[in-house]
Amino acid sequence: MTTDQAIAATAKTVAFHTLGCKVNHYDTESIWQLFARANYRQVDFDDTADVYVINTCTVTQEGDRKSRQMIRRAVRRNPEATVVVTGCYAQMAPGEILGIDGVDLVVGNQDRTRLLEWIEQVQAERKPYNAVHEILSSREFEDIDVPMFTDRTRASLKIQDGCNHFCTFCIIPYARGLVRSRRPGSVMRQARRLADAGYHEIVLTGIHTGGYGEDLQGYTLADLIRELEAIESLRRVRISSIEASEITDDLIAAMGASTKVCHHLHIPLQAGHSEVLRRMNRHYTIEQYADTLAKVRRALPELAITSDVIVGFPGESDEYFAHTEAFVRDQAFAQLHVFPYSVRKGTPAARFVDQVPENVKQERVARLLTLSRELTVRYGQQWQGRTVEVIAEEEETIDGHTLLVGHADNYMRVAFSGDSSQLGELCAVRVDQVTAERAFGTLERVLTHTDFSRLLGEDDSTHLLTSAVRKMSV
């Protein structure tokens, strides 16, 4: 046995399980950095570990249930382990979680830099500890650098936390607190490190990404987009999600001028009738939302716009839902995420009396998902016969064939023949066929930095090989 093998065999082990959104997954990666620096070795959650960390979700009551299920699984797997629970459910219900036999430490959505200190404390004192405090009083972004990501070919970069909007259906501001933005210098340092580490795409993420800068005295997301343009080794910048009410003319100008911003925006709609939006406490009308999409599409032609819709919100009549269905069709979204409204205790909407029956919600979900598949195919068909730039993210067996699968700049999911050595690489792929689930294509070549430099001088509007080419062609 080598020295490194001997060290690995005696190192303490930690296992993670993450529920919920992309921000939670980023937070888990940041927590892992703390353990890695303390010489822990990460193992699978189903393995025996010295410490288990469950990063929880509380968007719905189902999220709470699944969180409790994973906590109990960790306790059963190794009753002697230290079981740590963090995340949104931990923030909202620490006493309930500490009531689960075997839980040692509950940490909310703040102060996680002290997590190892608290683990040592509970191990020494052998009694559970509640480290949760009131999140709405937090004013500073918890900055934990993530220089690398486990088993990822695209890198997330968390730029903010919290939300100031308080939609009537949403518990998240109470679980995450108010908007807290990461300092621009810190964002840029991590972006450079990720680009230099070989990540071709960085996904700017947060609880309320478009709220970035609300607490930075005039510095905005548009300013950040302009600064990221200066990182030469960075090829793509994707905004994970942004509210229509926060897409300003200045941000549209910054995105339109960028050679790196992806040809895709996720802009939550939630409902296609202004009265439902008012009851939801959304900050726009349908007319304002449509006007914003028109402006963005003028700046970024052939943009893929994806969205979220909640059906069956209290008071959503058949007429209101018909408006939503028609609006979705008219706006030609590239894809929808559709959710039935779920009563969330502690939110204003939970007290609304005009609840929609569950069977009506499910029928509306089915109708919108059918429409979403239709719109996905329609958007994708415009790319048939054209070449797109795809990051090979994973291998997938489809109809007995192992194919590489990844996302293009416009978020089309594309499958093509290749080999595992090309995972993480940028590939020029000709789109041959489009389905609602994915597109199928033919690999033309793996792109290099030389290709990128050459493509900067081309003007070919039939290609989406790089954001730079796209900008030069419009």
Buried (B, 14 or more C-beta within 10 A) or exposed (E): EEEEEEEEEEBBBBBBBBBBBBBBBBBBBBBBBBBEEBEBBBBEBEEEBBBBBBBBBBBBEEBBEBBBEBBBBBBEBBEEBBBBBBBBBBBBBBEEBBEBEBBBBBBBBBBBEEBBEBBEBBEEEEEBBBBBEEBEEBEEBBBBEBEBBEEBBBBBBBBBBBBEBEBBBBBBBBBBBBBBBBBBEBBBEBBBBBBEEEBBBBBBBBBBBBBBBBBBEEBBBBBBBBBBBEBEBBBBBBBBBBBBBBBBEBBBBBBBBBBBBBBBBBBBBBBBBBBBBEBBBBBBBBEBBBEBBEBBBEBBEBBBBBBBBBBBBBBBEEEBBEBBBEBBEEBEBBBBBBBBBBBBEEBBBBEBEEBBEEEBBEBBBEBBBEBBBEBBBEBBEEBEEBBBBBBBBEBBEEEEEEBBBBBBBBBBBBBBEBEEEBBBBBBBBBBEEBEBEBBBBEBEEBBEEEBBEEBEEEEBEEBBBBBBBBBBBE
